[in-house]
Amino acid sequence: MSNILRINNDYSFFLTADEHLRRELFQRLRFRDKNYFHNRAYKMKKWDGFINFFANDTGKFLTGLLPEVTAVLKHFNAEYTIDDQRQKTPFSIDTINETFLNQWLPETNSVGDKISDFKLYDYQVEMINQVIKHRRGVIYAPTSAGKSLVMVGILKTIAPNMPTLVLQNRASLAQQNYEEFVKWGLPNVGCLWGGSVKPNMITVATVQSIAKMEKVLPKIRVLIVDEIHDMMSTLPKAVYRRLKAADIRVAVSATPFKFGGKDSVQKFYVRGFFGPILKIKSAEGGVLTTSELQDRGILAQSKCTFYPIREPQIPHDIYIDAVTRGIAESFYFHDVVTRLARQQKGRTLILVDRIAHGDALHNLLPGSLWVQGKDNAETRKGVIKELQKAKGDLIAIATQQIFNTGINVHPNNLINAAGGQADHMIIQRMGRGLRTASDKERLNYYDFVFEINDYLLEHSNKRLAILKKEGHEVTIKEIDF
């Protein structure tokens, strides 16, 4: 039996009688799950802690891992024949340029300003053309780089009447994408989230509502997933496996791989379902960075200031208790954040992790806006609009989950009162403020070094390191307000 590489849209197979090759692929494509040692099955010695991305017995693997599989086969000089069983979804255009979207130019942009002329950035053109060329992959670009327009451009290049699913984790993000697609003249755009159940040829849906179109999932030809880092849990992965006809698969995020890519299981699931990062020539190293966009004036400059917090001293608290007593319910910290917010000019967004924290700050800051998970879409939309265009001084408080990903706001000042340590969360949170505006020269980002507890201090230092690595100007100074 000769070696055969059988390729399908979802899973592929390397069929061989060579046990050595199978074993090599098996060993090279298995990784320890993050925090495996806490898993009950591991503790009971019923599981070795590994997630296998290549089946040793059947040769089965996720199709997006073709580059990894073929690299191993090349290393061992293995000859094989390709049996490509994919039915390719047609594109209506081979390549685009910077003026491609002008033929559908809307009257206003995302914040309501008039548009008289429009050109895609060079990196947006490259990303769209890369999708046309490779048909699947990860679009890796900083927050506020204009990824929604890249999605519009991709959808404009696909042949008409191709069943398409645009998937995301939050209703607010789904609504934002839906409105953007309609504004740019995409036909037959449907919605599926919350009480909105109107699927169409292009359906913008939350993963939580996807069961309402379960029967048509095997007919979907095009899949675009926004903020992929939030879309790799059990439910979305089950959806990706159902899309057997989807040969065009695109994942979008400023932080596609969690914890700086150190979570190998999450990273290889992203690659497996969608393929590798789509590299571009207009960015150094092939991947666009925040500092590059700041140098080009596409994103606002930033100044990050950290203030030490030394009260209350709670050195023996476990992490959860430390967050409660040192952040969410600390009258001292409430007072510091309140005084800091009051001295800011322009639009100020305060991010919190706990409802009790937001309630306390809202009471201490009369006239502030306060939005949380239980608020409906209209309430959130009103706060977002204020953070986009309000003149004068404005303070808005929000739970971090609402503004961690994808939402288009233009604050002058961002106060992170929610703590945190994960790379993807810090980068996404920072990105909320980097969008440019006519009344904004830079983003003033404020954070805190919690010297009250070892857990909180470790997380503070991680935030400092992440922001420095991203190229932001970071200083630590004593409280002077």
SENUVO-199216 format. One record per residue (C-alpha): residue in three letters; x, y, z; residue number from 1. Coordinates in steps of 0.1 Angstrom, whole numbers, padded with zeros to 4 digits. Example, Ala and Ser with C-alpha at 12.3 -4.5 7.8 and 13.67 -1.06 7.14 Angstrom:
SENUVO-199216
r/u/v/w/k
Ala/0123/-0045/0078/1
Ser/0137/-0011/0071/2
This chain:
SENUVO-199216
r/u/v/w/k
Met/0000/0000/0000/1
Ser/0014/0034/-0010/2
Asn/0012/0064/0013/3
Ile/-0020/0084/0006/4
Leu/-0028/0119/0020/5
Arg/-0066/0122/0018/6
Ile/-0078/0157/0023/7
Asn/-0113/0168/0033/8
Asn/-0127/0201/0046/9
Asp/-0128/0192/0082/10
Tyr/-0106/0161/0088/11
Ser/-0079/0146/0066/12
Phe/-0061/0112/0068/13
Phe/-0026/0100/0062/14
Leu/-0030/0064/0051/15
Thr/0001/0043/0054/16
Ala/0014/0009/0065/17
Asp/0046/0026/0078/18
Glu/0043/0024/0115/19
His/0074/0045/0121/20
Leu/0059/0074/0101/21
Arg/0026/0072/0120/22
Arg/0044/0071/0153/23
Glu/0065/0101/0144/24
Leu/0034/0121/0135/25
Phe/0016/0110/0166/26
Gln/0045/0120/0189/27
Arg/0051/0154/0172/28
Leu/0014/0164/0172/29
Arg/0004/0158/0209/30
Phe/0006/0183/0237/31
Arg/-0001/0185/0274/32
Asp/-0034/0202/0281/33
Lys/-0031/0234/0301/34
Asn/-0035/0226/0338/35
Tyr/-0038/0189/0331/36
Phe/-0025/0181/0365/37
His/-0057/0195/0381/38
Asn/-0079/0172/0360/39
Arg/-0096/0144/0379/40
Ala/-0089/0118/0352/41
Tyr/-0052/0126/0354/42
Lys/-0051/0124/0392/43
Met/-0068/0090/0390/44
Lys/-0042/0079/0363/45
Lys/-0069/0073/0337/46
Trp/-0055/0100/0314/47
Asp/-0019/0110/0306/48
Gly/-0027/0147/0302/49
Phe/-0020/0148/0264/50
Ile/-0043/0159/0236/51
Asn/-0035/0141/0204/52
Phe/-0038/0159/0171/53
Phe/-0029/0129/0150/54
Ala/-0046/0095/0155/55
Asn/-0019/0068/0155/56
Asp/-0044/0040/0145/57
Thr/-0064/0058/0117/58
Gly/-0040/0086/0106/59
Lys/-0068/0112/0111/60
Phe/-0060/0148/0118/61
Leu/-0076/0183/0115/62
Thr/-0071/0196/0079/63
Gly/-0057/0229/0091/64
Leu/-0026/0209/0103/65
Leu/-0017/0199/0067/66
Pro/0015/0221/0069/67
Glu/0027/0204/0100/68
Val/0019/0169/0087/69
Thr/0036/0175/0053/70
Ala/0066/0191/0070/71
Val/0071/0158/0090/72
Leu/0067/0138/0058/73
Lys/0093/0159/0040/74
His/0117/0156/0069/75
Phe/0116/0118/0065/76
Asn/0116/0120/0027/77
Ala/0083/0101/0026/78
Glu/0066/0098/-0008/79
Tyr/0029/0100/-0010/80
Thr/0000/0107/-0033/81
Ile/-0027/0133/-0026/82
Asp/-0064/0125/-0028/83
Asp/-0080/0159/-0024/84
Gln/-0118/0154/-0020/85
Arg/-0127/0190/-0012/86
Gln/-0152/0208/-0034/87
Lys/-0139/0243/-0037/88
Thr/-0162/0272/-0031/89
Pro/-0157/0297/-0060/90
Phe/-0145/0333/-0056/91
Ser/-0159/0359/-0079/92
Ile/-0126/0378/-0081/93
Asp/-0089/0367/-0082/94
Thr/-0073/0397/-0065/95
Ile/-0083/0431/-0051/96
Asn/-0067/0465/-0047/97
Glu/-0070/0494/-0022/98
Thr/-0101/0509/-0040/99
Phe/-0120/0476/-0041/100
Leu/-0147/0486/-0016/101
Asn/-0154/0520/-0032/102
Gln/-0181/0507/-0054/103
Trp/-0202/0500/-0022/104
Leu/-0192/0532/-0003/105
Pro/-0217/0539/0025/106
Glu/-0226/0575/0035/107
Thr/-0210/0573/0070/108
Asn/-0184/0553/0088/109
Ser/-0188/0533/0120/110
Val/-0192/0563/0142/111
Gly/-0215/0582/0119/112
Asp/-0190/0606/0102/113
Lys/-0195/0613/0065/114
Ile/-0173/0594/0040/115
Ser/-0162/0611/0008/116
Asp/-0133/0589/-0002/117
Phe/-0120/0555/0010/118
Lys/-0091/0532/0005/119
Leu/-0082/0500/0022/120
Tyr/-0048/0499/0040/121
Asp/-0021/0479/0023/122
Tyr/-0022/0452/0050/123
Gln/-0060/0449/0046/124
Val/-0056/0443/0009/125
Glu/-0030/0417/0015/126
Met/-0051/0399/0041/127
Ile/-0081/0397/0018/128
Asn/-0059/0385/-0011/129
Gln/-0043/0359/0011/130
Val/-0077/0344/0019/131
Ile/-0085/0343/-0018/132
Lys/-0052/0325/-0024/133
His/-0051/0301/0005/134
Arg/-0089/0297/0013/135
Arg/-0083/0293/0050/136
Gly/-0061/0307/0077/137
Val/-0058/0331/0107/138
Ile/-0060/0368/0102/139
Tyr/-0037/0381/0130/140
Ala/-0039/0419/0134/141
Pro/-0040/0443/0163/142
Thr/-0072/0455/0178/143
Ser/-0085/0485/0159/144
Ala/-0066/0476/0127/145
Gly/-0099/0474/0107/146
Lys/-0106/0437/0108/147
Ser/-0143/0442/0102/148
Leu/-0135/0458/0068/149
Val/-0113/0428/0060/150
Met/-0143/0406/0067/151
Val/-0164/0427/0045/152
Gly/-0138/0425/0017/153
Ile/-0136/0387/0020/154
Leu/-0174/0384/0018/155
Lys/-0175/0407/-0013/156
Thr/-0150/0384/-0031/157
Ile/-0170/0352/-0027/158
Ala/-0194/0341/-0055/159
Pro/-0230/0350/-0048/160
Asn/-0254/0327/-0030/161
Met/-0228/0307/-0010/162
Pro/-0241/0297/0024/163
Thr/-0220/0316/0048/164
Leu/-0217/0317/0086/165
Val/-0201/0346/0105/166
Leu/-0197/0334/0141/167
Gln/-0188/0351/0174/168
Asn/-0192/0348/0211/169
Arg/-0212/0379/0220/170
Ala/-0245/0394/0209/171
Ser/-0230/0429/0210/172
Leu/-0202/0419/0186/173
Ala/-0227/0401/0163/174
Gln/-0249/0432/0161/175
Gln/-0219/0454/0154/176
Asn/-0207/0430/0125/177
Tyr/-0242/0427/0112/178
Glu/-0247/0464/0110/179
Glu/-0213/0468/0093/180
Phe/-0221/0442/0066/181
Val/-0255/0458/0059/182
Lys/-0240/0492/0057/183
Trp/-0215/0481/0031/184
Gly/-0242/0467/0009/185
Leu/-0238/0429/0014/186
Pro/-0269/0412/0002/187
Asn/-0290/0386/0021/188
Val/-0275/0392/0055/189
Gly/-0293/0375/0083/190
Cys/-0290/0376/0121/191
Leu/-0292/0349/0148/192
Trp/-0287/0360/0184/193
Gly/-0309/0365/0214/194
Gly/-0344/0373/0201/195
Ser/-0332/0379/0166/196
Val/-0338/0348/0146/197
Lys/-0336/0357/0109/198
Pro/-0309/0335/0092/199
Asn/-0302/0342/0056/200
Met/-0275/0333/0029/201
Ile/-0250/0352/0051/202
Thr/-0259/0346/0087/203
Val/-0242/0366/0115/204
Ala/-0247/0344/0146/205
Thr/-0236/0339/0182/206
Val/-0224/0305/0190/207
Gln/-0249/0303/0218/208
Ser/-0278/0305/0192/209
Ile/-0264/0282/0166/210
Ala/-0286/0253/0176/211
Lys/-0315/0272/0158/212
Met/-0298/0265/0124/213
Glu/-0284/0231/0133/214
Lys/-0299/0214/0102/215
Val/-0282/0237/0077/216
Leu/-0247/0236/0092/217
Pro/-0235/0208/0069/218
Lys/-0244/0230/0039/219
Ile/-0223/0260/0050/220
Arg/-0196/0267/0025/221
Val/-0178/0297/0041/222
Leu/-0170/0302/0078/223
Ile/-0156/0334/0094/224
Val/-0151/0334/0131/225
Asp/-0145/0368/0148/226
Glu/-0123/0369/0180/227
Ile/-0112/0333/0177/228
His/-0095/0334/0211/229
Asp/-0130/0335/0226/230
Met/-0143/0307/0204/231
Met/-0123/0276/0212/232
Ser/-0144/0260/0239/233
Thr/-0164/0228/0236/234
Leu/-0195/0243/0219/235
Pro/-0178/0262/0190/236
Lys/-0154/0233/0183/237
Ala/-0185/0211/0180/238
Val/-0199/0236/0154/239
Tyr/-0166/0236/0134/240
Arg/-0168/0198/0132/241
Arg/-0203/0200/0117/242
Leu/-0193/0222/0089/243
Lys/-0182/0195/0065/244
Ala/-0188/0215/0033/245
Ala/-0170/0246/0046/246
Asp/-0137/0248/0026/247
Ile/-0132/0285/0032/248
Arg/-0124/0290/0069/249
Val/-0111/0322/0083/250
Ala/-0104/0331/0120/251
Val/-0099/0367/0131/252
Ser/-0082/0381/0162/253
Ala/-0056/0404/0176/254
Thr/-0047/0376/0200/255
Pro/-0055/0342/0183/256
Phe/-0033/0322/0206/257
Lys/-0039/0325/0243/258
Phe/-0011/0331/0269/259
Gly/0013/0343/0242/260
Gly/0011/0310/0223/261
Lys/0022/0290/0254/262
Asp/-0011/0271/0254/263
Ser/-0001/0246/0227/264
Val/-0034/0228/0228/265
Gln/-0054/0259/0221/266
Lys/-0029/0270/0195/267
Phe/-0031/0237/0176/268
Tyr/-0069/0236/0177/269
Val/-0070/0271/0161/270
Arg/-0045/0259/0135/271
Gly/-0063/0226/0130/272
Phe/-0097/0241/0123/273
Phe/-0085/0272/0104/274
Gly/-0049/0268/0093/275
Pro/-0018/0289/0098/276
Ile/-0014/0326/0103/277
Leu/-0017/0344/0070/278
Lys/0016/0363/0067/279
Ile/0017/0397/0049/280
Lys/0046/0415/0032/281
Ser/0036/0450/0044/282
Ala/0045/0441/0080/283
Glu/0079/0434/0094/284
Gly/0081/0397/0101/285
Gly/0049/0391/0083/286
Val/0026/0399/0112/287
Leu/0012/0433/0119/288
Thr/0020/0449/0153/289
Thr/0004/0476/0174/290
Ser/0036/0497/0174/291
Glu/0037/0496/0136/292
Leu/0002/0510/0133/293
Gln/0010/0536/0159/294
Asp/0040/0547/0139/295
Arg/0018/0550/0108/296
Gly/-0008/0571/0127/297
Ile/-0035/0544/0122/298
Leu/-0037/0538/0160/299
Ala/-0034/0564/0187/300
Gln/-0002/0568/0207/301
Ser/-0003/0555/0242/302
Lys/0010/0564/0276/303
Cys/0006/0538/0304/304
Thr/0009/0548/0340/305
Phe/0008/0523/0369/306
Tyr/0002/0534/0405/307
Pro/0013/0513/0436/308
Ile/-0015/0501/0458/309
Arg/-0003/0493/0493/310
Glu/-0036/0490/0513/311
Pro/-0050/0468/0527/312
Gln/-0021/0444/0534/313
Ile/-0035/0409/0529/314
Pro/-0005/0387/0523/315
His/-0021/0355/0534/316
Asp/-0053/0357/0513/317
Ile/-0057/0331/0485/318
Tyr/-0063/0347/0451/319
Ile/-0101/0348/0450/320
Asp/-0102/0364/0485/321
Ala/-0074/0388/0475/322
Val/-0094/0401/0445/323
Thr/-0125/0405/0467/324
Arg/-0108/0423/0496/325
Gly/-0080/0441/0478/326
Ile/-0099/0452/0447/327
Ala/-0137/0447/0444/328
Glu/-0146/0456/0480/329
Ser/-0116/0478/0490/330
Phe/-0128/0513/0501/331
Tyr/-0092/0525/0497/332
Phe/-0090/0513/0461/333
His/-0125/0527/0453/334
Asp/-0113/0561/0465/335
Val/-0081/0559/0444/336
Val/-0100/0550/0412/337
Thr/-0127/0577/0419/338
Arg/-0101/0604/0424/339
Leu/-0082/0593/0393/340
Ala/-0113/0593/0372/341
Arg/-0124/0627/0383/342
Gln/-0092/0644/0372/343
Gln/-0095/0630/0336/344
Lys/-0105/0651/0306/345
Gly/-0126/0637/0278/346
Arg/-0142/0602/0276/347
Thr/-0131/0579/0304/348
Leu/-0138/0541/0305/349
Ile/-0133/0522/0338/350
Leu/-0132/0484/0335/351
Val/-0141/0463/0365/352
Asp/-0143/0426/0371/353
Arg/-0170/0423/0398/354
Ile/-0205/0438/0398/355
Ala/-0201/0450/0434/356
His/-0170/0470/0423/357
Gly/-0189/0487/0395/358
Asp/-0219/0494/0418/359
Ala/-0195/0511/0444/360
Leu/-0178/0532/0417/361
His/-0211/0542/0401/362
Asn/-0223/0555/0435/363
Leu/-0191/0574/0441/364
Leu/-0191/0590/0406/365
Pro/-0226/0607/0402/366
Gly/-0236/0610/0366/367
Ser/-0214/0581/0354/368
Leu/-0227/0555/0330/369
Trp/-0227/0519/0343/370
Val/-0231/0489/0320/371
Gln/-0229/0452/0329/372
Gly/-0238/0418/0315/373
Lys/-0275/0419/0324/374
Asp/-0281/0451/0305/375
Asn/-0298/0447/0271/376
Ala/-0284/0455/0237/377
Glu/-0299/0490/0235/378
Thr/-0284/0500/0268/379
Arg/-0250/0488/0258/380
Lys/-0253/0505/0224/381
Gly/-0261/0538/0241/382
Val/-0230/0536/0263/383
Ile/-0209/0526/0233/384
Lys/-0222/0556/0213/385
Glu/-0213/0579/0242/386
Leu/-0178/0565/0243/387
Gln/-0174/0571/0206/388
Lys/-0185/0606/0201/389
Ala/-0195/0624/0234/390
Lys/-0181/0659/0238/391
Gly/-0168/0671/0271/392
Asp/-0161/0650/0301/393
Leu/-0177/0616/0304/394
Ile/-0171/0586/0328/395
Ala/-0184/0551/0319/396
Ile/-0180/0520/0340/397
Ala/-0183/0485/0325/398
Thr/-0176/0449/0334/399
Gln/-0145/0438/0315/400
Gln/-0162/0411/0296/401
Ile/-0183/0436/0276/402
Phe/-0153/0456/0264/403
Asn/-0125/0430/0263/404
Thr/-0131/0421/0226/405
Gly/-0144/0436/0194/406
Ile/-0164/0466/0205/407
Asn/-0157/0499/0187/408
Val/-0152/0527/0213/409
His/-0129/0558/0214/410
Pro/-0121/0567/0250/411
Asn/-0094/0593/0258/412
Asn/-0087/0575/0291/413
Leu/-0088/0539/0301/414
Ile/-0086/0528/0337/415
Asn/-0081/0491/0343/416
Ala/-0095/0484/0377/417
Ala/-0101/0448/0368/418
Gly/-0066/0434/0372/419
Gly/-0058/0403/0351/420
Gln/-0027/0385/0338/421
Ala/-0035/0368/0305/422
Asp/-0017/0382/0274/423
His/-0048/0381/0252/424
Met/-0070/0398/0277/425
Ile/-0046/0426/0284/426
Ile/-0039/0432/0247/427
Gln/-0076/0432/0238/428
Arg/-0084/0455/0267/429
Met/-0057/0480/0258/430
Gly/-0069/0479/0222/431
Arg/-0103/0492/0232/432
Gly/-0087/0526/0236/433
Leu/-0063/0528/0207/434
Arg/-0087/0538/0180/435
Thr/-0081/0573/0168/436
Ala/-0106/0602/0170/437
Ser/-0106/0638/0159/438
Asp/-0104/0650/0196/439
Lys/-0078/0625/0207/440
Glu/-0040/0625/0203/441
Arg/-0032/0596/0226/442
Leu/-0047/0571/0249/443
Asn/-0040/0576/0286/444
Tyr/-0040/0541/0301/445
Tyr/-0040/0537/0339/446
Asp/-0033/0506/0359/447
Phe/-0021/0495/0394/448
Val/0007/0475/0410/449
Phe/-0010/0457/0439/450
Glu/0017/0454/0465/451
Ile/-0008/0440/0490/452
Asn/-0007/0403/0480/453
Asp/0017/0380/0462/454
Tyr/-0009/0368/0437/455
Leu/-0021/0403/0428/456
Leu/0015/0416/0426/457
Glu/0025/0387/0402/458
His/-0005/0396/0380/459
Ser/0004/0433/0381/460
Asn/0040/0425/0370/461
Lys/0027/0404/0341/462
Arg/0005/0433/0329/463
Leu/0036/0456/0330/464
Ala/0056/0431/0310/465
Ile/0029/0425/0284/466
Leu/0024/0462/0277/467
Lys/0062/0468/0275/468
Lys/0065/0438/0251/469
Glu/0037/0454/0229/470
Gly/0058/0485/0226/471
His/0038/0509/0249/472
Glu/0054/0536/0270/473
Val/0051/0524/0306/474
Thr/0059/0543/0338/475
Ile/0053/0536/0375/476
Lys/0047/0566/0397/477
Glu/0034/0573/0432/478
Ile/-0002/0585/0436/479
Asp/-0001/0623/0432/480
Phe/-0038/0631/0430/481
